[in-house]
Every structure is written in C-alpha cells, then in structure tokens.
Amino acid sequence: MEAGYKILGVKFALCGLFWRIPGELKLLDSLSHDPDKLPLEHAFYNTCRITEALNSITPIKDSEHFMVSAFIDHRLDGVIRVISIISRNHLQPLYCVYCSTEQVCKTVHTDVQIHRDHFGFPFHVSDVICKGRHMQNATHVLISTKDSDNNVTEYLPIKNRVGMNTFKYNFTVCISTLFGNYNNVLQFAQSMEMYKLLGVQHVVIYKTSCGPDLEKLLKHYETEGMLEIVPWPIDQFLNPSSGWKFKKHKGDIHYYGQLATLNECIYRHMYQSKYVLLNDIDEIIMPYKHANLPSLMKYLQSAHPRVSVFLFESHVFPTTQFEESGKFKRAEWNNIPGVNIMEHIYREPDRKNIDNPKKMIVNPRKVQKTSVHSSLQKYGYIHHVAFHVSRMVHVRNPMQVNLTKEQLFVDKRMWDFKQKLIPNVDRTLKRSGLLRPH
C-alpha cells in the first residue's frame, strides 16, 4: 500500500502515464512498451492537463497521418470515430487513446477505414474507429502509433457526445474547400442571399485562403451568424492538388482535401441540422415546383419516407452567354469582382451518353461516409429527384464550349427571386464595405 502511494507521488512529479493492472498500479515507460503485447483495452491515469488541438488538422506523431476531428457514433453502440487523413503508402498499426473527465485514459486498437474514392492520390480521408467499450463518457481522444509518447500529444475534443432529436437548423449548406485567390464576391453574395430566400439558416465553409474582397464578405456573414468558417490549413502539411485526378493534377490529396471536409461537415452537424446540403460554392440546389427548400423536402420526404440521400442533377449555366436585355447589368455592381448569376439564364442541354453529375441533400444521421456526388455508406435509400421537381443551378465556365446560344435552353427560375434578392445583395455588399456610391 505504501509503495502505491509512493508511486502516486512520483506520478505527479513526473506527470507520467500509469497503466492500471488488476490489483496494483505500475509505472510504465511510454517510449518502450509494445501495445501489441498489451490487452485489447488497458487504462492509465493521465496526470497532465489534457492539451486540446488548436488546429483543424493535427499530425499523428511518428507517422505520415493526420487527425481532423472526433465524434461519438451513437449508431454503432457509441464508438469513437476519428475522421483522419491517412497516407495510403505508409500504413501502420494505429491505437486510440481516449480520456474521461476524470482523466482516466484507455488505449485500444483501431479499425482504419480508408474511403474507396481516393482518385489515386496517396493521402485520403479515412475513419479511424476506436474499438473499445463504454466510450460514452470519453471527452478527448488521440490516435497514436506504438512508439508515440502520449504525454506531449494534443488531444481532440470528442463531439456529438449526446444524440439529439431536435435541431438548431433545418438546412445547413456544406461548402468544401476554398483556396487560392478566389475572389468571386458577387456570385458568393448572390448565392448566400439566395440560400436565405430558399430557407437555409446555416452555411459552413472550409477556408484555406481567398481573395481580399471575399475576405471582407466572409467576415460580414460570419458576424451576422449565417456563416461558419472552419480554418483548413491543408497546405501547411501537404501539397494539395487543385484537381480531382492524380495522373493529371498531381499533388498529395484530392482538391485540397475536399472529401475530408465534406465528411467532417456531416458529422459536425449530425445533431445540429435536420438536413445537410453538399455542394460547391458556385452551385445552388433550386426547387422548381416548390417555393423553397422546406416545402420541397416536406414533399420529397413524405413521398419517400425511407430515403436518406436525395440526389439532384447538376445543370450548367455558362458564364459566356448573357441574357440580351441587360436589365440585370447594374451599374452598382460594376466594381464588384465576380459573376452576376442573374445575367446567365441559358442552360446547357444534357450530354448524350454522359451521366449528369449530381449533388446531395442528406439526412446526416443516416450517412456514414460520403463522396462528392454520392454517398459511400448510409442507412436507408437513395432517391434521384426528378428534373422538373428540382435541379442544381451551376453558373460556371461552359462544359460544352461549342454550343451557340440557340442550342441552349432558357431557364429564368432565378428571376423569380429578383424583388428580394437584389436589395438583399446590395445591403450585404454595403455592410461589407464593398459597395460604394457610384
């Protein structure tokens, strides 16, 4: 008994790790022990103050891998799921160390699930599942290798510790990665104000970098409460690709880690939002038979109660073709950088023998893994939403560059919102300090 107290005294002095062995307490050398020889689950006291990771990307010590965020998955008996970025070329055993409010920590084995849609890139989003029991009281977690010294490692706070049946938001838009000198201010403001009119309460964007004018607009929406900005410094750790195909675009990871952010966003808002929209910064999922998204989703969910993933066809509105009257070419917006979506009403036809890419509205509590255009693992069914009910407006460079204006379809759906959209955009640009008297 006295030895036990002496050990406890040393423990506080050394700020060390203590394994709990039945009947006694022993100090172990955290640099030399071999977890492969330890039981499936073993506990220790962490007498140091747990240090939380400050960044959205945290290197896993003694590895090429990274932690992103951690969540309790109530659908799988409360296991801890750590969304991670794993180097597919440097696989190694990983271990999960999770701690409770009493700073009693346990080390368990993991199941590393690399998502299959890596497009050939060496780094890819993965789920590291902690294979332990009774994790519902865990507050912090880290992923370690067997040679790691967990004393000096940053822990991730564990989110979604309590499952909810009521939600802060009905609709959240997850916009993946913002990078480079992207400064398309006008289109971003128009899209955000359109989201509001359609019934979206919350937009999340993962930002690596952007242009100076867009930075002002982002700060406005963040202050307003509509926008949540998640810093995404992927370029500080990897050489991210600005494309989606490894052989063509090179780099370490697809589109600045787009798939890591989309999956993270789903879990981040699993118990905050009834629905999550997964689309890009220049895309709007637009109802055509209904006035807004709440009416659309009430109709779709009522008609398809077992569906958890709704797919919407993407249709390109080329920025090279302008509506002829010029009535939306407003002098007030002449000095605002970016695309004016109100001027682009011509829609490209479907391409024969090519499947239209799709984007999604999902029930986040029913999705385990997602890709860009489809879910990889889910509970429930998928429904392809009919073109005449709703489709995605994608105002961008043309996909079919040789088509003339006469070969395009006129689609003025966005004009239905002009009376509210235009003054709302003006107000936002003024409050952002971007719209000046002309």
Secondary structure by P-SEA (a helix, b strand, c coil): caaaaaaaaaaaaacbbbbbccccccccccccccccccccbbbbbcccccccccccccccccccbbbcbbbbcccccbbbbbbbbbccccccbbbbbbbccccbbbbbbbbbbcccccccccbbbbbbcccccccccccbbbbbccccccccbbbbbbccccccccccccbbbbbccccccccccaaaaaaaaaaaaacccbbbbbcccccaaaaaaaaaaaaaccbbbbbbccccccccccccccccccccccccaaaaaaaaaaaaacccccbbbbbcccccccccccccaaaaaaaaaaacccccbbbbbbbbbccccccccccccccccccccccccccccccccccccccccccccccccccccccccccccccccccccccccbbbbbbccccccccccccbbbbcccccccaaaaaaaaaaaaaacccccc
